[in-house]
Amino acid sequence: MKKLAILSLAAMGMIAASSSVFAGYEVNTAPGQVLVDGEVAPGLAVHGFDVVAYFTDGKPVKGDAEMAIVHGDATYRFASQANLDAFKADPEKYSPAYGGYCAYGVAVGAKFDGDPNYWRIVDGKLYLNLDQNIANAFGEDVAGAIEKAEANWPGLRDLDPSKIN
């Protein structure tokens, strides 16, 4: 299983690294033009999913383009005004770990896309993963993976994902 996970990480790393549109390297954003209140804004965080909904609804929920806010180097969308207000009140509580990059990827020293459908909340923090296989690998030792990711993140935070070997 671990060999499959590492192979999957390597293959997906090639795909993730090929995306050349990042608002900033600290936050994983989807490519494409985003408008907030008629102004060009940074790319979408979490592929436009509502980060508060993971905590309140217990599942991924697509955000609405009309309910968006720019935070850091990303645009966050929300499914409701209440969720937007909750994020405004405490963005760090709801922002995904490692800027929305795959938590298991960060644990192994890489920055891969975090898929909003493969997620886990641990100790009040949202963690995303690349795919089901990687989510399973992350789940085998969540505490150990988070410990490794925490150690790796300071060195990865500002790096261009396409430049990481």
Phi and psi in degrees as a GROMACS rama.xvg file:
@    title "Ramachandran Plot"
@    xaxis  label "Phi"
@    yaxis  label "Psi"
@TYPE xy
-65.9087  -36.9612  LYS-2
-63.3581  -42.3403  LYS-3
-61.2456  -42.1469  LEU-4
-63.1777  -43.388  ALA-5
-66.5255  -41.7141  ILE-6
-62.7864  -41.8414  LEU-7
-63.1481  -41.4258  SER-8
-60.8029  -44.512  LEU-9
-63.4781  -44.8699  ALA-10
-65.629  -42.7375  ALA-11
-73.2144  -25.9046  MET-12
-60.9757  -36.8576  GLY-13
-62.7928  -40.8811  MET-14
-68.515  -47.6072  ILE-15
-62.4433  -40.3967  ALA-16
-70.1468  -22.3674  ALA-17
-76.0978  -15.6808  SER-18
-74.2706  120.43  SER-19
-100.068  1.16616  SER-20
-107.664  103.96  VAL-21
-130.788  132.148  PHE-22
-64.1959  -39.5745  ALA-23
-158.439  164.909  GLY-24
-86.5877  -15.6025  TYR-25
-75.7556  -28.3023  GLU-26
-118.453  131.436  VAL-27
-79.3086  117.284  ASN-28
-125.154  148.855  THR-29
-75.9861  143.645  ALA-30
-70.5364  160.693  PRO-31
116.853  161.559  GLY-32
-83.2767  135.932  GLN-33
-122.899  137.259  VAL-34
-116.488  137.333  LEU-35
-129.44  120.526  VAL-36
53.765  38.427  ASP-37
79.0654  0.452838  GLY-38
-107.48  145.205  GLU-39
-66.1152  131.915  VAL-40
-126.154  167.37  ALA-41
-60.8412  165.001  PRO-42
-59.3405  167.041  GLY-43
-76.4393  130.307  LEU-44
-80.108  146.57  ALA-45
51.7948  36.2574  VAL-46
54.391  26.574  HIS-47
86.1014  7.02392  GLY-48
-80.9047  151.517  PHE-49
-78.8605  110.214  ASP-50
-68.6973  -27.1352  VAL-51
-71.449  -33.3261  VAL-52
-60.5902  -29.5007  ALA-53
-58.7273  -35.7086  TYR-54
-84.2566  -37.8108  PHE-55
-91.2855  -36.5866  THR-56
-102.941  -15.2392  ASP-57
70.2236  24.2382  GLY-58
-161.013  162.702  LYS-59
-72.3579  134.378  PRO-60
-133.766  129.909  VAL-61
-64.5999  138.297  LYS-62
-84.2671  164.704  GLY-63
-102.086  133.461  ASP-64
-60.1899  -25.4384  ALA-65
-77.9903  -15.009  GLU-66
-119.096  81.0823  MET-67
-133.8  155.7  ALA-68
-146.058  144.817  ILE-69
-92.7562  127.955  VAL-70
-135.548  123.976  HIS-71
63.1774  -130.16  GLY-72
-103.2  30.7291  ASP-73
-147.796  158.185  ALA-74
-105.665  126.346  THR-75
-106.826  137.43  TYR-76
-114.027  152.399  ARG-77
-133.197  152.396  PHE-78
-84.401  -17.2999  ALA-79
-149.306  160.273  SER-80
-63.8157  -36.5844  GLN-81
-61.4328  -40.8158  ALA-82
-68.9637  -39.8865  ASN-83
-60.4234  -45.5876  LEU-84
-63.1559  -39.5056  ASP-85
-63.3568  -41.2616  ALA-86
-65.7108  -44.5437  PHE-87
-57.8481  -37.0662  LYS-88
-71.972  -28.9643  ALA-89
-156.807  70.3956  ASP-90
-60.5433  -32.1763  PRO-91
-67.6323  -31.0341  GLU-92
-63.7508  -37.9279  LYS-93
-100.207  -19.7764  TYR-94
-64.0344  137.194  SER-95
-68.5055  150.745  PRO-96
-59.9575  148.248  ALA-97
56.9299  36.3459  TYR-98
63.5607  16.4037  GLY-99
89.3945  3.13189  GLY-100
-74.962  161.236  TYR-101
-58.6237  122.543  CYS-102
-63.156  -40.5788  ALA-103
-68.4447  -37.4729  TYR-104
-59.0206  -45.3114  GLY-105
-62.2624  -36.6598  VAL-106
-62.5386  -29.9014  ALA-107
-101.265  12.4558  VAL-108
87.0735  27.0335  GLY-109
-132.673  168.155  ALA-110
-125.575  98.6381  LYS-111
-110.046  158.508  PHE-112
-58.9666  134.313  ASP-113
-91.9577  117.972  GLY-114
-84.3954  125.314  ASP-115
-63.2909  -11.8168  PRO-116
-87.8904  -10.0326  ASN-117
-120.629  95.4852  TYR-118
-141.866  165.887  TRP-119
-159.841  139.385  ARG-120
-103.286  124.241  ILE-121
-127.919  123.18  VAL-122
50.3972  42.2678  ASP-123
77.7289  12.4722  GLY-124
-121.842  138.066  LYS-125
-86.4671  126.318  LEU-126
-119.323  132.262  TYR-127
-107.399  156.449  LEU-128
-132.639  164.89  ASN-129
-68.8018  -46.2227  LEU-130
-160.637  -176.649  ASP-131
-64.0208  -42.7641  GLN-132
-60.3201  -42.6076  ASN-133
-70.6753  -38.354  ILE-134
-61.1351  -38.8395  ALA-135
-65.0395  -43.2714  ASN-136
-62.9346  -42.4048  ALA-137
-59.6946  -41.6855  PHE-138
-68.3725  -19.1462  GLY-139
-67.2713  -31.235  GLU-140
-152.814  72.0988  ASP-141
-58.0459  -49.588  VAL-142
-61.144  -42.5122  ALA-143
-66.2459  -41.1328  GLY-144
-65.1383  -42.1037  ALA-145
-64.8588  -40.8884  ILE-146
-60.1122  -44.8158  GLU-147
-66.1518  -42.2991  LYS-148
-63.435  -41.2723  ALA-149
-60.9396  -38.556  GLU-150
-70.6786  -36.1173  ALA-151
-80.8634  -31.5437  ASN-152
-57.1285  -43.7003  TRP-153
-56.6222  -34.6557  PRO-154
-81.4229  -18.6316  GLY-155
-98.9583  -27.1934  LEU-156
-42.9798  -51.1014  ARG-157
-96.5336  6.12038  ASP-158
-85.7099  141.502  LEU-159
-65.7175  122.536  ASP-160
-55.4609  -31.9404  PRO-161
-74.5287  -11.5514  SER-162
-99.7898  0.288737  LYS-163
-90.9457  127.606  ILE-164
